[in-house]
Amino acid sequence: MVLSIDFDINKRLKHVDKYNKIFITQKMLFNLLNVLGEYKVRVSSSQKNLHIISEDLNDTDLWFLREIYDDEMRIKADLLRKKYGMMDNILFSKKGDKKSGDWITIKSESDIINFILDFFNLQY
């Protein structure tokens, strides 16, 4: 089973200042590393959201994690796609003329820190 999370930072955290957005995003990525082990992340085509995927999960892990990260609409869409025999867990690499970033494999805390520095344009 493959887990996909579309984390809309600006929508989910619209009333949160930049530094708390960074903290919350980093904490989420650290928590996912602890739960999932290795996973992949990329910047969405809007350049504002994150796409996260992980493989080899059982159904319990999948629904638990998807509900934690408030992916309700994607869950509903996936259920409808499954009902009609279609693919689920769809993440687009291109929307119109906008292209998402490359997948980055997260294996350690330092991978997360480097990703956060790049995504939020931080200087270290």
C-alpha positions in Angstrom: 0.0 0.0 0.0 1.3 3.5 -0.8 0.5 6.5 1.3 0.3 10.0 -0.3 -0.2 13.2 1.7 -0.8 16.6 0.1 0.1 19.0 2.9 -1.3 22.5 2.0 0.8 24.6 4.3 -0.7 28.0 3.4 -4.3 26.8 3.7 -3.8 24.6 6.8 -1.6 27.2 8.6 -3.0 30.4 7.1 -3.1 32.2 10.5 0.3 31.1 11.6 3.4 33.2 11.2 6.4 32.1 9.0 8.5 30.8 11.9 5.8 28.7 13.3 5.0 27.3 9.8 8.6 26.2 9.6 8.4 24.7 13.1 5.2 22.8 12.4 6.3 21.6 9.0 9.6 20.4 10.4 7.9 18.6 13.3 5.5 16.9 11.0 8.4 15.7 8.8 10.3 14.4 11.8 7.2 12.6 13.1 6.7 11.0 9.7 10.3 9.8 9.8 9.7 8.2 13.2 6.5 6.5 12.0 7.3 5.6 8.4 11.1 5.4 8.3 12.2 6.4 4.8 9.8 8.4 2.7 9.9 10.9 -0.2 8.8 14.5 -0.3 8.6 17.1 -3.1 7.3 20.7 -3.5 3.9 20.9 -5.3 3.5 22.7 -8.6 2.1 25.7 -6.7 5.4 25.8 -4.9 3.4 26.3 -1.6 2.5 22.7 -0.7 4.3 19.4 0.0 3.6 16.0 -1.5 4.8 13.1 0.6 4.7 9.4 -0.3 5.7 6.3 1.5 5.4 2.6 0.4 4.8 -0.7 2.1 2.2 0.4 4.6 -0.7 -1.7 5.7 -4.3 -0.3 5.5 -4.4 0.7 9.2 -1.2 2.8 8.9 -2.5 4.4 5.7 -5.9 5.6 7.0 -4.5 6.6 10.4 -1.8 8.8 8.9 -4.1 10.3 6.2 -6.7 11.3 8.8 -4.0 12.8 11.1 -2.9 15.1 8.3 -6.4 16.1 7.4 -6.4 14.7 3.9 -10.2 14.2 4.0 -11.0 15.2 0.4 -8.2 13.0 -1.0 -9.5 10.1 1.1 -13.1 10.6 -0.3 -11.8 10.9 -3.9 -9.6 7.7 -3.4 -12.7 5.8 -2.1 -14.7 6.8 -5.2 -11.8 5.9 -7.6 -11.5 2.5 -5.9 -15.2 1.9 -6.1 -15.0 2.3 -9.9 -11.7 0.4 -10.3 -9.6 3.5 -11.0 -6.2 4.4 -9.6 -6.0 6.2 -6.3 -3.3 8.2 -4.5 -2.9 10.5 -7.4 -0.3 13.3 -7.2 0.2 15.5 -10.3 3.7 16.4 -11.4 2.4 19.2 -13.7 -0.6 21.5 -13.6 -0.9 23.8 -16.6 2.5 25.4 -17.0 3.5 24.8 -13.4 5.7 21.9 -12.5 6.3 20.2 -9.1 9.8 19.7 -7.7 11.8 16.6 -7.8 11.2 13.8 -5.2 13.7 13.9 -2.4 14.3 10.8 -0.3 14.1 11.5 3.5 16.2 9.0 5.5 17.5 11.1 8.4 17.0 14.3 10.4 19.7 16.0 8.4 17.7 15.3 5.1 14.7 17.0 6.7 16.7 20.0 7.9 18.2 20.5 4.4 14.8 20.2 2.8 13.3 22.8 5.2 16.2 25.2 4.6 15.6 24.9 0.9 11.8 25.0 0.9 11.5 28.0 3.2 14.6 29.8 1.6 16.5 29.9 4.8 20.1 30.8 5.2 22.3 28.6 7.5 
